[in-house]
Amino acid sequence: MEIQPDIGRLIITVPRKDKQPSRQAELIVRYAQVTLNPPKRSTPEVLTPITLWSVFVSEERPPEGVEPISWLLLSSLPVNSFEVACERVSWYTCRWVIEIYHKVLKSGCRVEERQFEDSDTIKRYLSLDCIVSWRILYLTMLGRDRPSMHSHFRSL
């Protein structure tokens, strides 16, 4: 994918991680249709090649001490323009928020520690925990996005 032509640049917001603050990253975007051949094994089943679309983004100039972004994304959905390639990358960046949501659900609501006798009870509590986790995540993201709101509510 690195030999594919550079079709444009995309700027994404990379969330903070550990001691690294949130930052803007400029990514080079490339895409192509690719065919993946099945592994060569001695099994009776016959596997056929699969055709997918690949989006490759890479960061040329990350901040000093930060590992550059280099993602190879595969999709069964067609990628035939810069705009569509950028859309696939934006879908992938949603994983950061999804990972935080699951962390809140597991750590904050402690869903894995629950012990119930029947599936109906599990479903009811998990439904409630999902809503609580979403609200905690929303408030956390809002606080990061608008830190001045914290001091506003503190004075009320």
Phi and psi in degrees as a GROMACS rama.xvg file:
@    title "Ramachandran Plot"
@    xaxis  label "Phi"
@    yaxis  label "Psi"
@TYPE xy
-65.5289  -19.8402  GLU-2
-89.1067  -6.83695  ILE-3
-67.3707  151.077  GLN-4
-65.9764  146.568  PRO-5
-73.2297  116.314  ASP-6
-99.7541  -4.25463  ILE-7
161.114  179.258  GLY-8
-120.757  145.701  ARG-9
-133.128  135.424  LEU-10
-107.168  127.069  ILE-11
-122.017  158.934  ILE-12
-97.6278  120.548  THR-13
-96.0134  122.069  VAL-14
-67.3256  160.656  PRO-15
-62.8483  150.899  ARG-16
-145.494  123.022  LYS-17
53.7771  -117.348  ASP-18
-96.6071  -0.703885  LYS-19
-82.7064  126.116  GLN-20
-72.3479  164.367  PRO-21
-57.8519  147.653  SER-22
-150.749  164.815  ARG-23
-96.7066  134.979  GLN-24
-123.214  131.037  ALA-25
-95.4394  122.413  GLU-26
-113.172  139.22  LEU-27
-83.8404  133.314  ILE-28
-111.522  132.624  VAL-29
-136.74  150.341  ARG-30
-148.975  159.363  TYR-31
-167.342  156.018  ALA-32
-83.495  135.729  GLN-33
-131.002  153.026  VAL-34
-119.439  124.608  THR-35
-100.403  126.02  LEU-36
-84.7606  146.715  ASN-37
-68.8421  157.553  PRO-38
-64.7863  149.452  PRO-39
-88.124  108.944  LYS-40
-137.941  161.454  ARG-41
-96.3679  72.5536  SER-42
-123.429  156.371  THR-43
-69.3288  -24.0562  PRO-44
-74.5902  141.947  GLU-45
-103.809  119.864  VAL-46
-103.587  141.229  LEU-47
-105.205  156.49  THR-48
-61.478  153.564  PRO-49
-122.549  134.266  ILE-50
-100.496  128.791  THR-51
-134.213  176.804  LEU-52
-114.312  137.906  TRP-53
-116.382  136.281  SER-54
-120.343  125.954  VAL-55
-119.252  123.032  PHE-56
-121.992  142.007  VAL-57
-145.161  150.9  SER-58
-105.777  121.212  GLU-59
-80.3473  -39.5429  GLU-60
-127.32  75.1648  ARG-61
-74.639  161.667  PRO-62
-59.5718  154.729  PRO-63
-59.0116  133.251  GLU-64
83.4172  3.61989  GLY-65
-112.628  131.679  VAL-66
-67.1805  130.489  GLU-67
-67.8328  148.111  PRO-68
-73.7989  134.363  ILE-69
-149.184  102.801  SER-70
-119.135  135.29  TRP-71
-115.081  108.291  LEU-72
-105.784  136.314  LEU-73
-114.883  140.265  LEU-74
-141.477  144.466  SER-75
-84.294  -9.12623  SER-76
-88.5673  140.281  LEU-77
-60.2607  142.351  PRO-78
-125.644  105.467  VAL-79
-129.743  17.5241  ASN-80
-159.747  164.098  SER-81
-60.0236  -42.973  PHE-82
-61.0478  -41.9102  GLU-83
-68.6522  -40.3294  VAL-84
-60.1896  -42.238  ALA-85
-64.2211  -36.12  CYS-86
-63.2083  -42.4661  GLU-87
-62.4078  -38.9741  ARG-88
-65.7896  -41.6541  VAL-89
-64.4525  -35.6367  SER-90
-60.9917  -43.7546  TRP-91
-64.2945  -37.5279  TYR-92
-66.4233  -17.7357  THR-93
-64.3648  -18.6333  CYS-94
-61.0537  -29.9888  ARG-95
-60.9261  -45.349  TRP-96
-69.551  -38.0358  VAL-97
-63.1092  -40.9894  ILE-98
-63.533  -40.609  GLU-99
-65.2708  -41.5794  ILE-100
-57.7554  -46.5602  TYR-101
-65.3915  -34.5056  HIS-102
-64.5997  -43.0037  LYS-103
-62.6835  -43.3456  VAL-104
-62.5364  -43.6642  LEU-105
-77.4263  -47.394  LYS-106
-86.1227  -47.5116  SER-107
-71.4258  -46.5088  GLY-108
-93.8306  -9.50923  CYS-109
51.9326  46.4583  ARG-110
-63.7459  -27.7087  VAL-111
-75.2138  -15.8392  GLU-112
-88.2868  -9.91557  GLU-113
-70.6377  140.048  ARG-114
-126.888  111.533  GLN-115
-125.103  157.617  PHE-116
-84.5282  -30.9081  GLU-117
-136.276  161.568  ASP-118
-69.1291  -30.1379  SER-119
-63.0392  -41.2158  ASP-120
-66.294  -42.2048  THR-121
-59.1128  -45.2964  ILE-122
-62.0241  -43.4237  LYS-123
-63.3185  -47.9876  ARG-124
-67.9353  -38.8994  TYR-125
-65.7659  -37.4763  LEU-126
-60.4763  -45.4419  SER-127
-66.0275  -43.5338  LEU-128
-62.3518  -36.242  ASP-129
-63.484  -40.547  CYS-130
-67.301  -45.0068  ILE-131
-61.3022  -43.9886  VAL-132
-63.1512  -41.8678  SER-133
-62.1883  -42.5071  TRP-134
-66.3125  -40.9056  ARG-135
-62.1611  -44.8865  ILE-136
-61.3041  -45.0578  LEU-137
-59.5531  -47.2428  TYR-138
-65.3537  -37.0722  LEU-139
-63.7598  -47.3589  THR-140
-65.2924  -39.1524  MET-141
-63.792  -42.1518  LEU-142
-63.6294  -36.1103  GLY-143
-73.0467  -37.0709  ARG-144
-74.7651  -34.3994  ASP-145
-132.883  73.4613  ARG-146
-61.0921  -22.9569  PRO-147
-67.5139  -21.8136  SER-148
-64.7851  -32.2083  MET-149
-60.2827  -46.2458  HIS-150
-70.2281  -28.7889  SER-151
-65.3272  -46.0214  HIS-152
-73.241  -27.4115  PHE-153
-64.1313  -32.6534  ARG-154
-82.0318  -9.47582  SER-155
